[in-house]
Amino acid sequence: DGLFYELAEQLVATCGLRCIVPDLYGRGHSDAVLGLKNDDGLFAEQLDELCSHVGITKESGGAHVVGMSMGGGVVLSFAARAPDRVRSLVLAAPVGLPVKVCYEECAPKDTQAASPSQ
């Protein structure tokens, strides 16, 4: 939505960051792909392919990845699929996510994730 575009413009202007706001299949201005199930797995694959295309790799330092609402599940799936491409992960008002997924499965293996009660 427009909020993300405003945030992206501010990040570019104040921090010099390159912001990529993907238009996922069947969302925004993109058509759904017939015959494919539009779910977090498909969207995570789409993000992985986008990162390959624009050169976001472990060697490049990865990306700061933000998922808002439904995008929270998408970026969690993406981080699980391609952890070397993720420098940091932000979930903004994620919907439908069990706490266990957020705090245990996507935490770096060499650190302990903080739970919501900490």
Beta strands, then each sheet from edge to edge (+ up, - down):
strand 1: 63-68
strand 2: 86-92
sheet 1: 1+ 2+
end
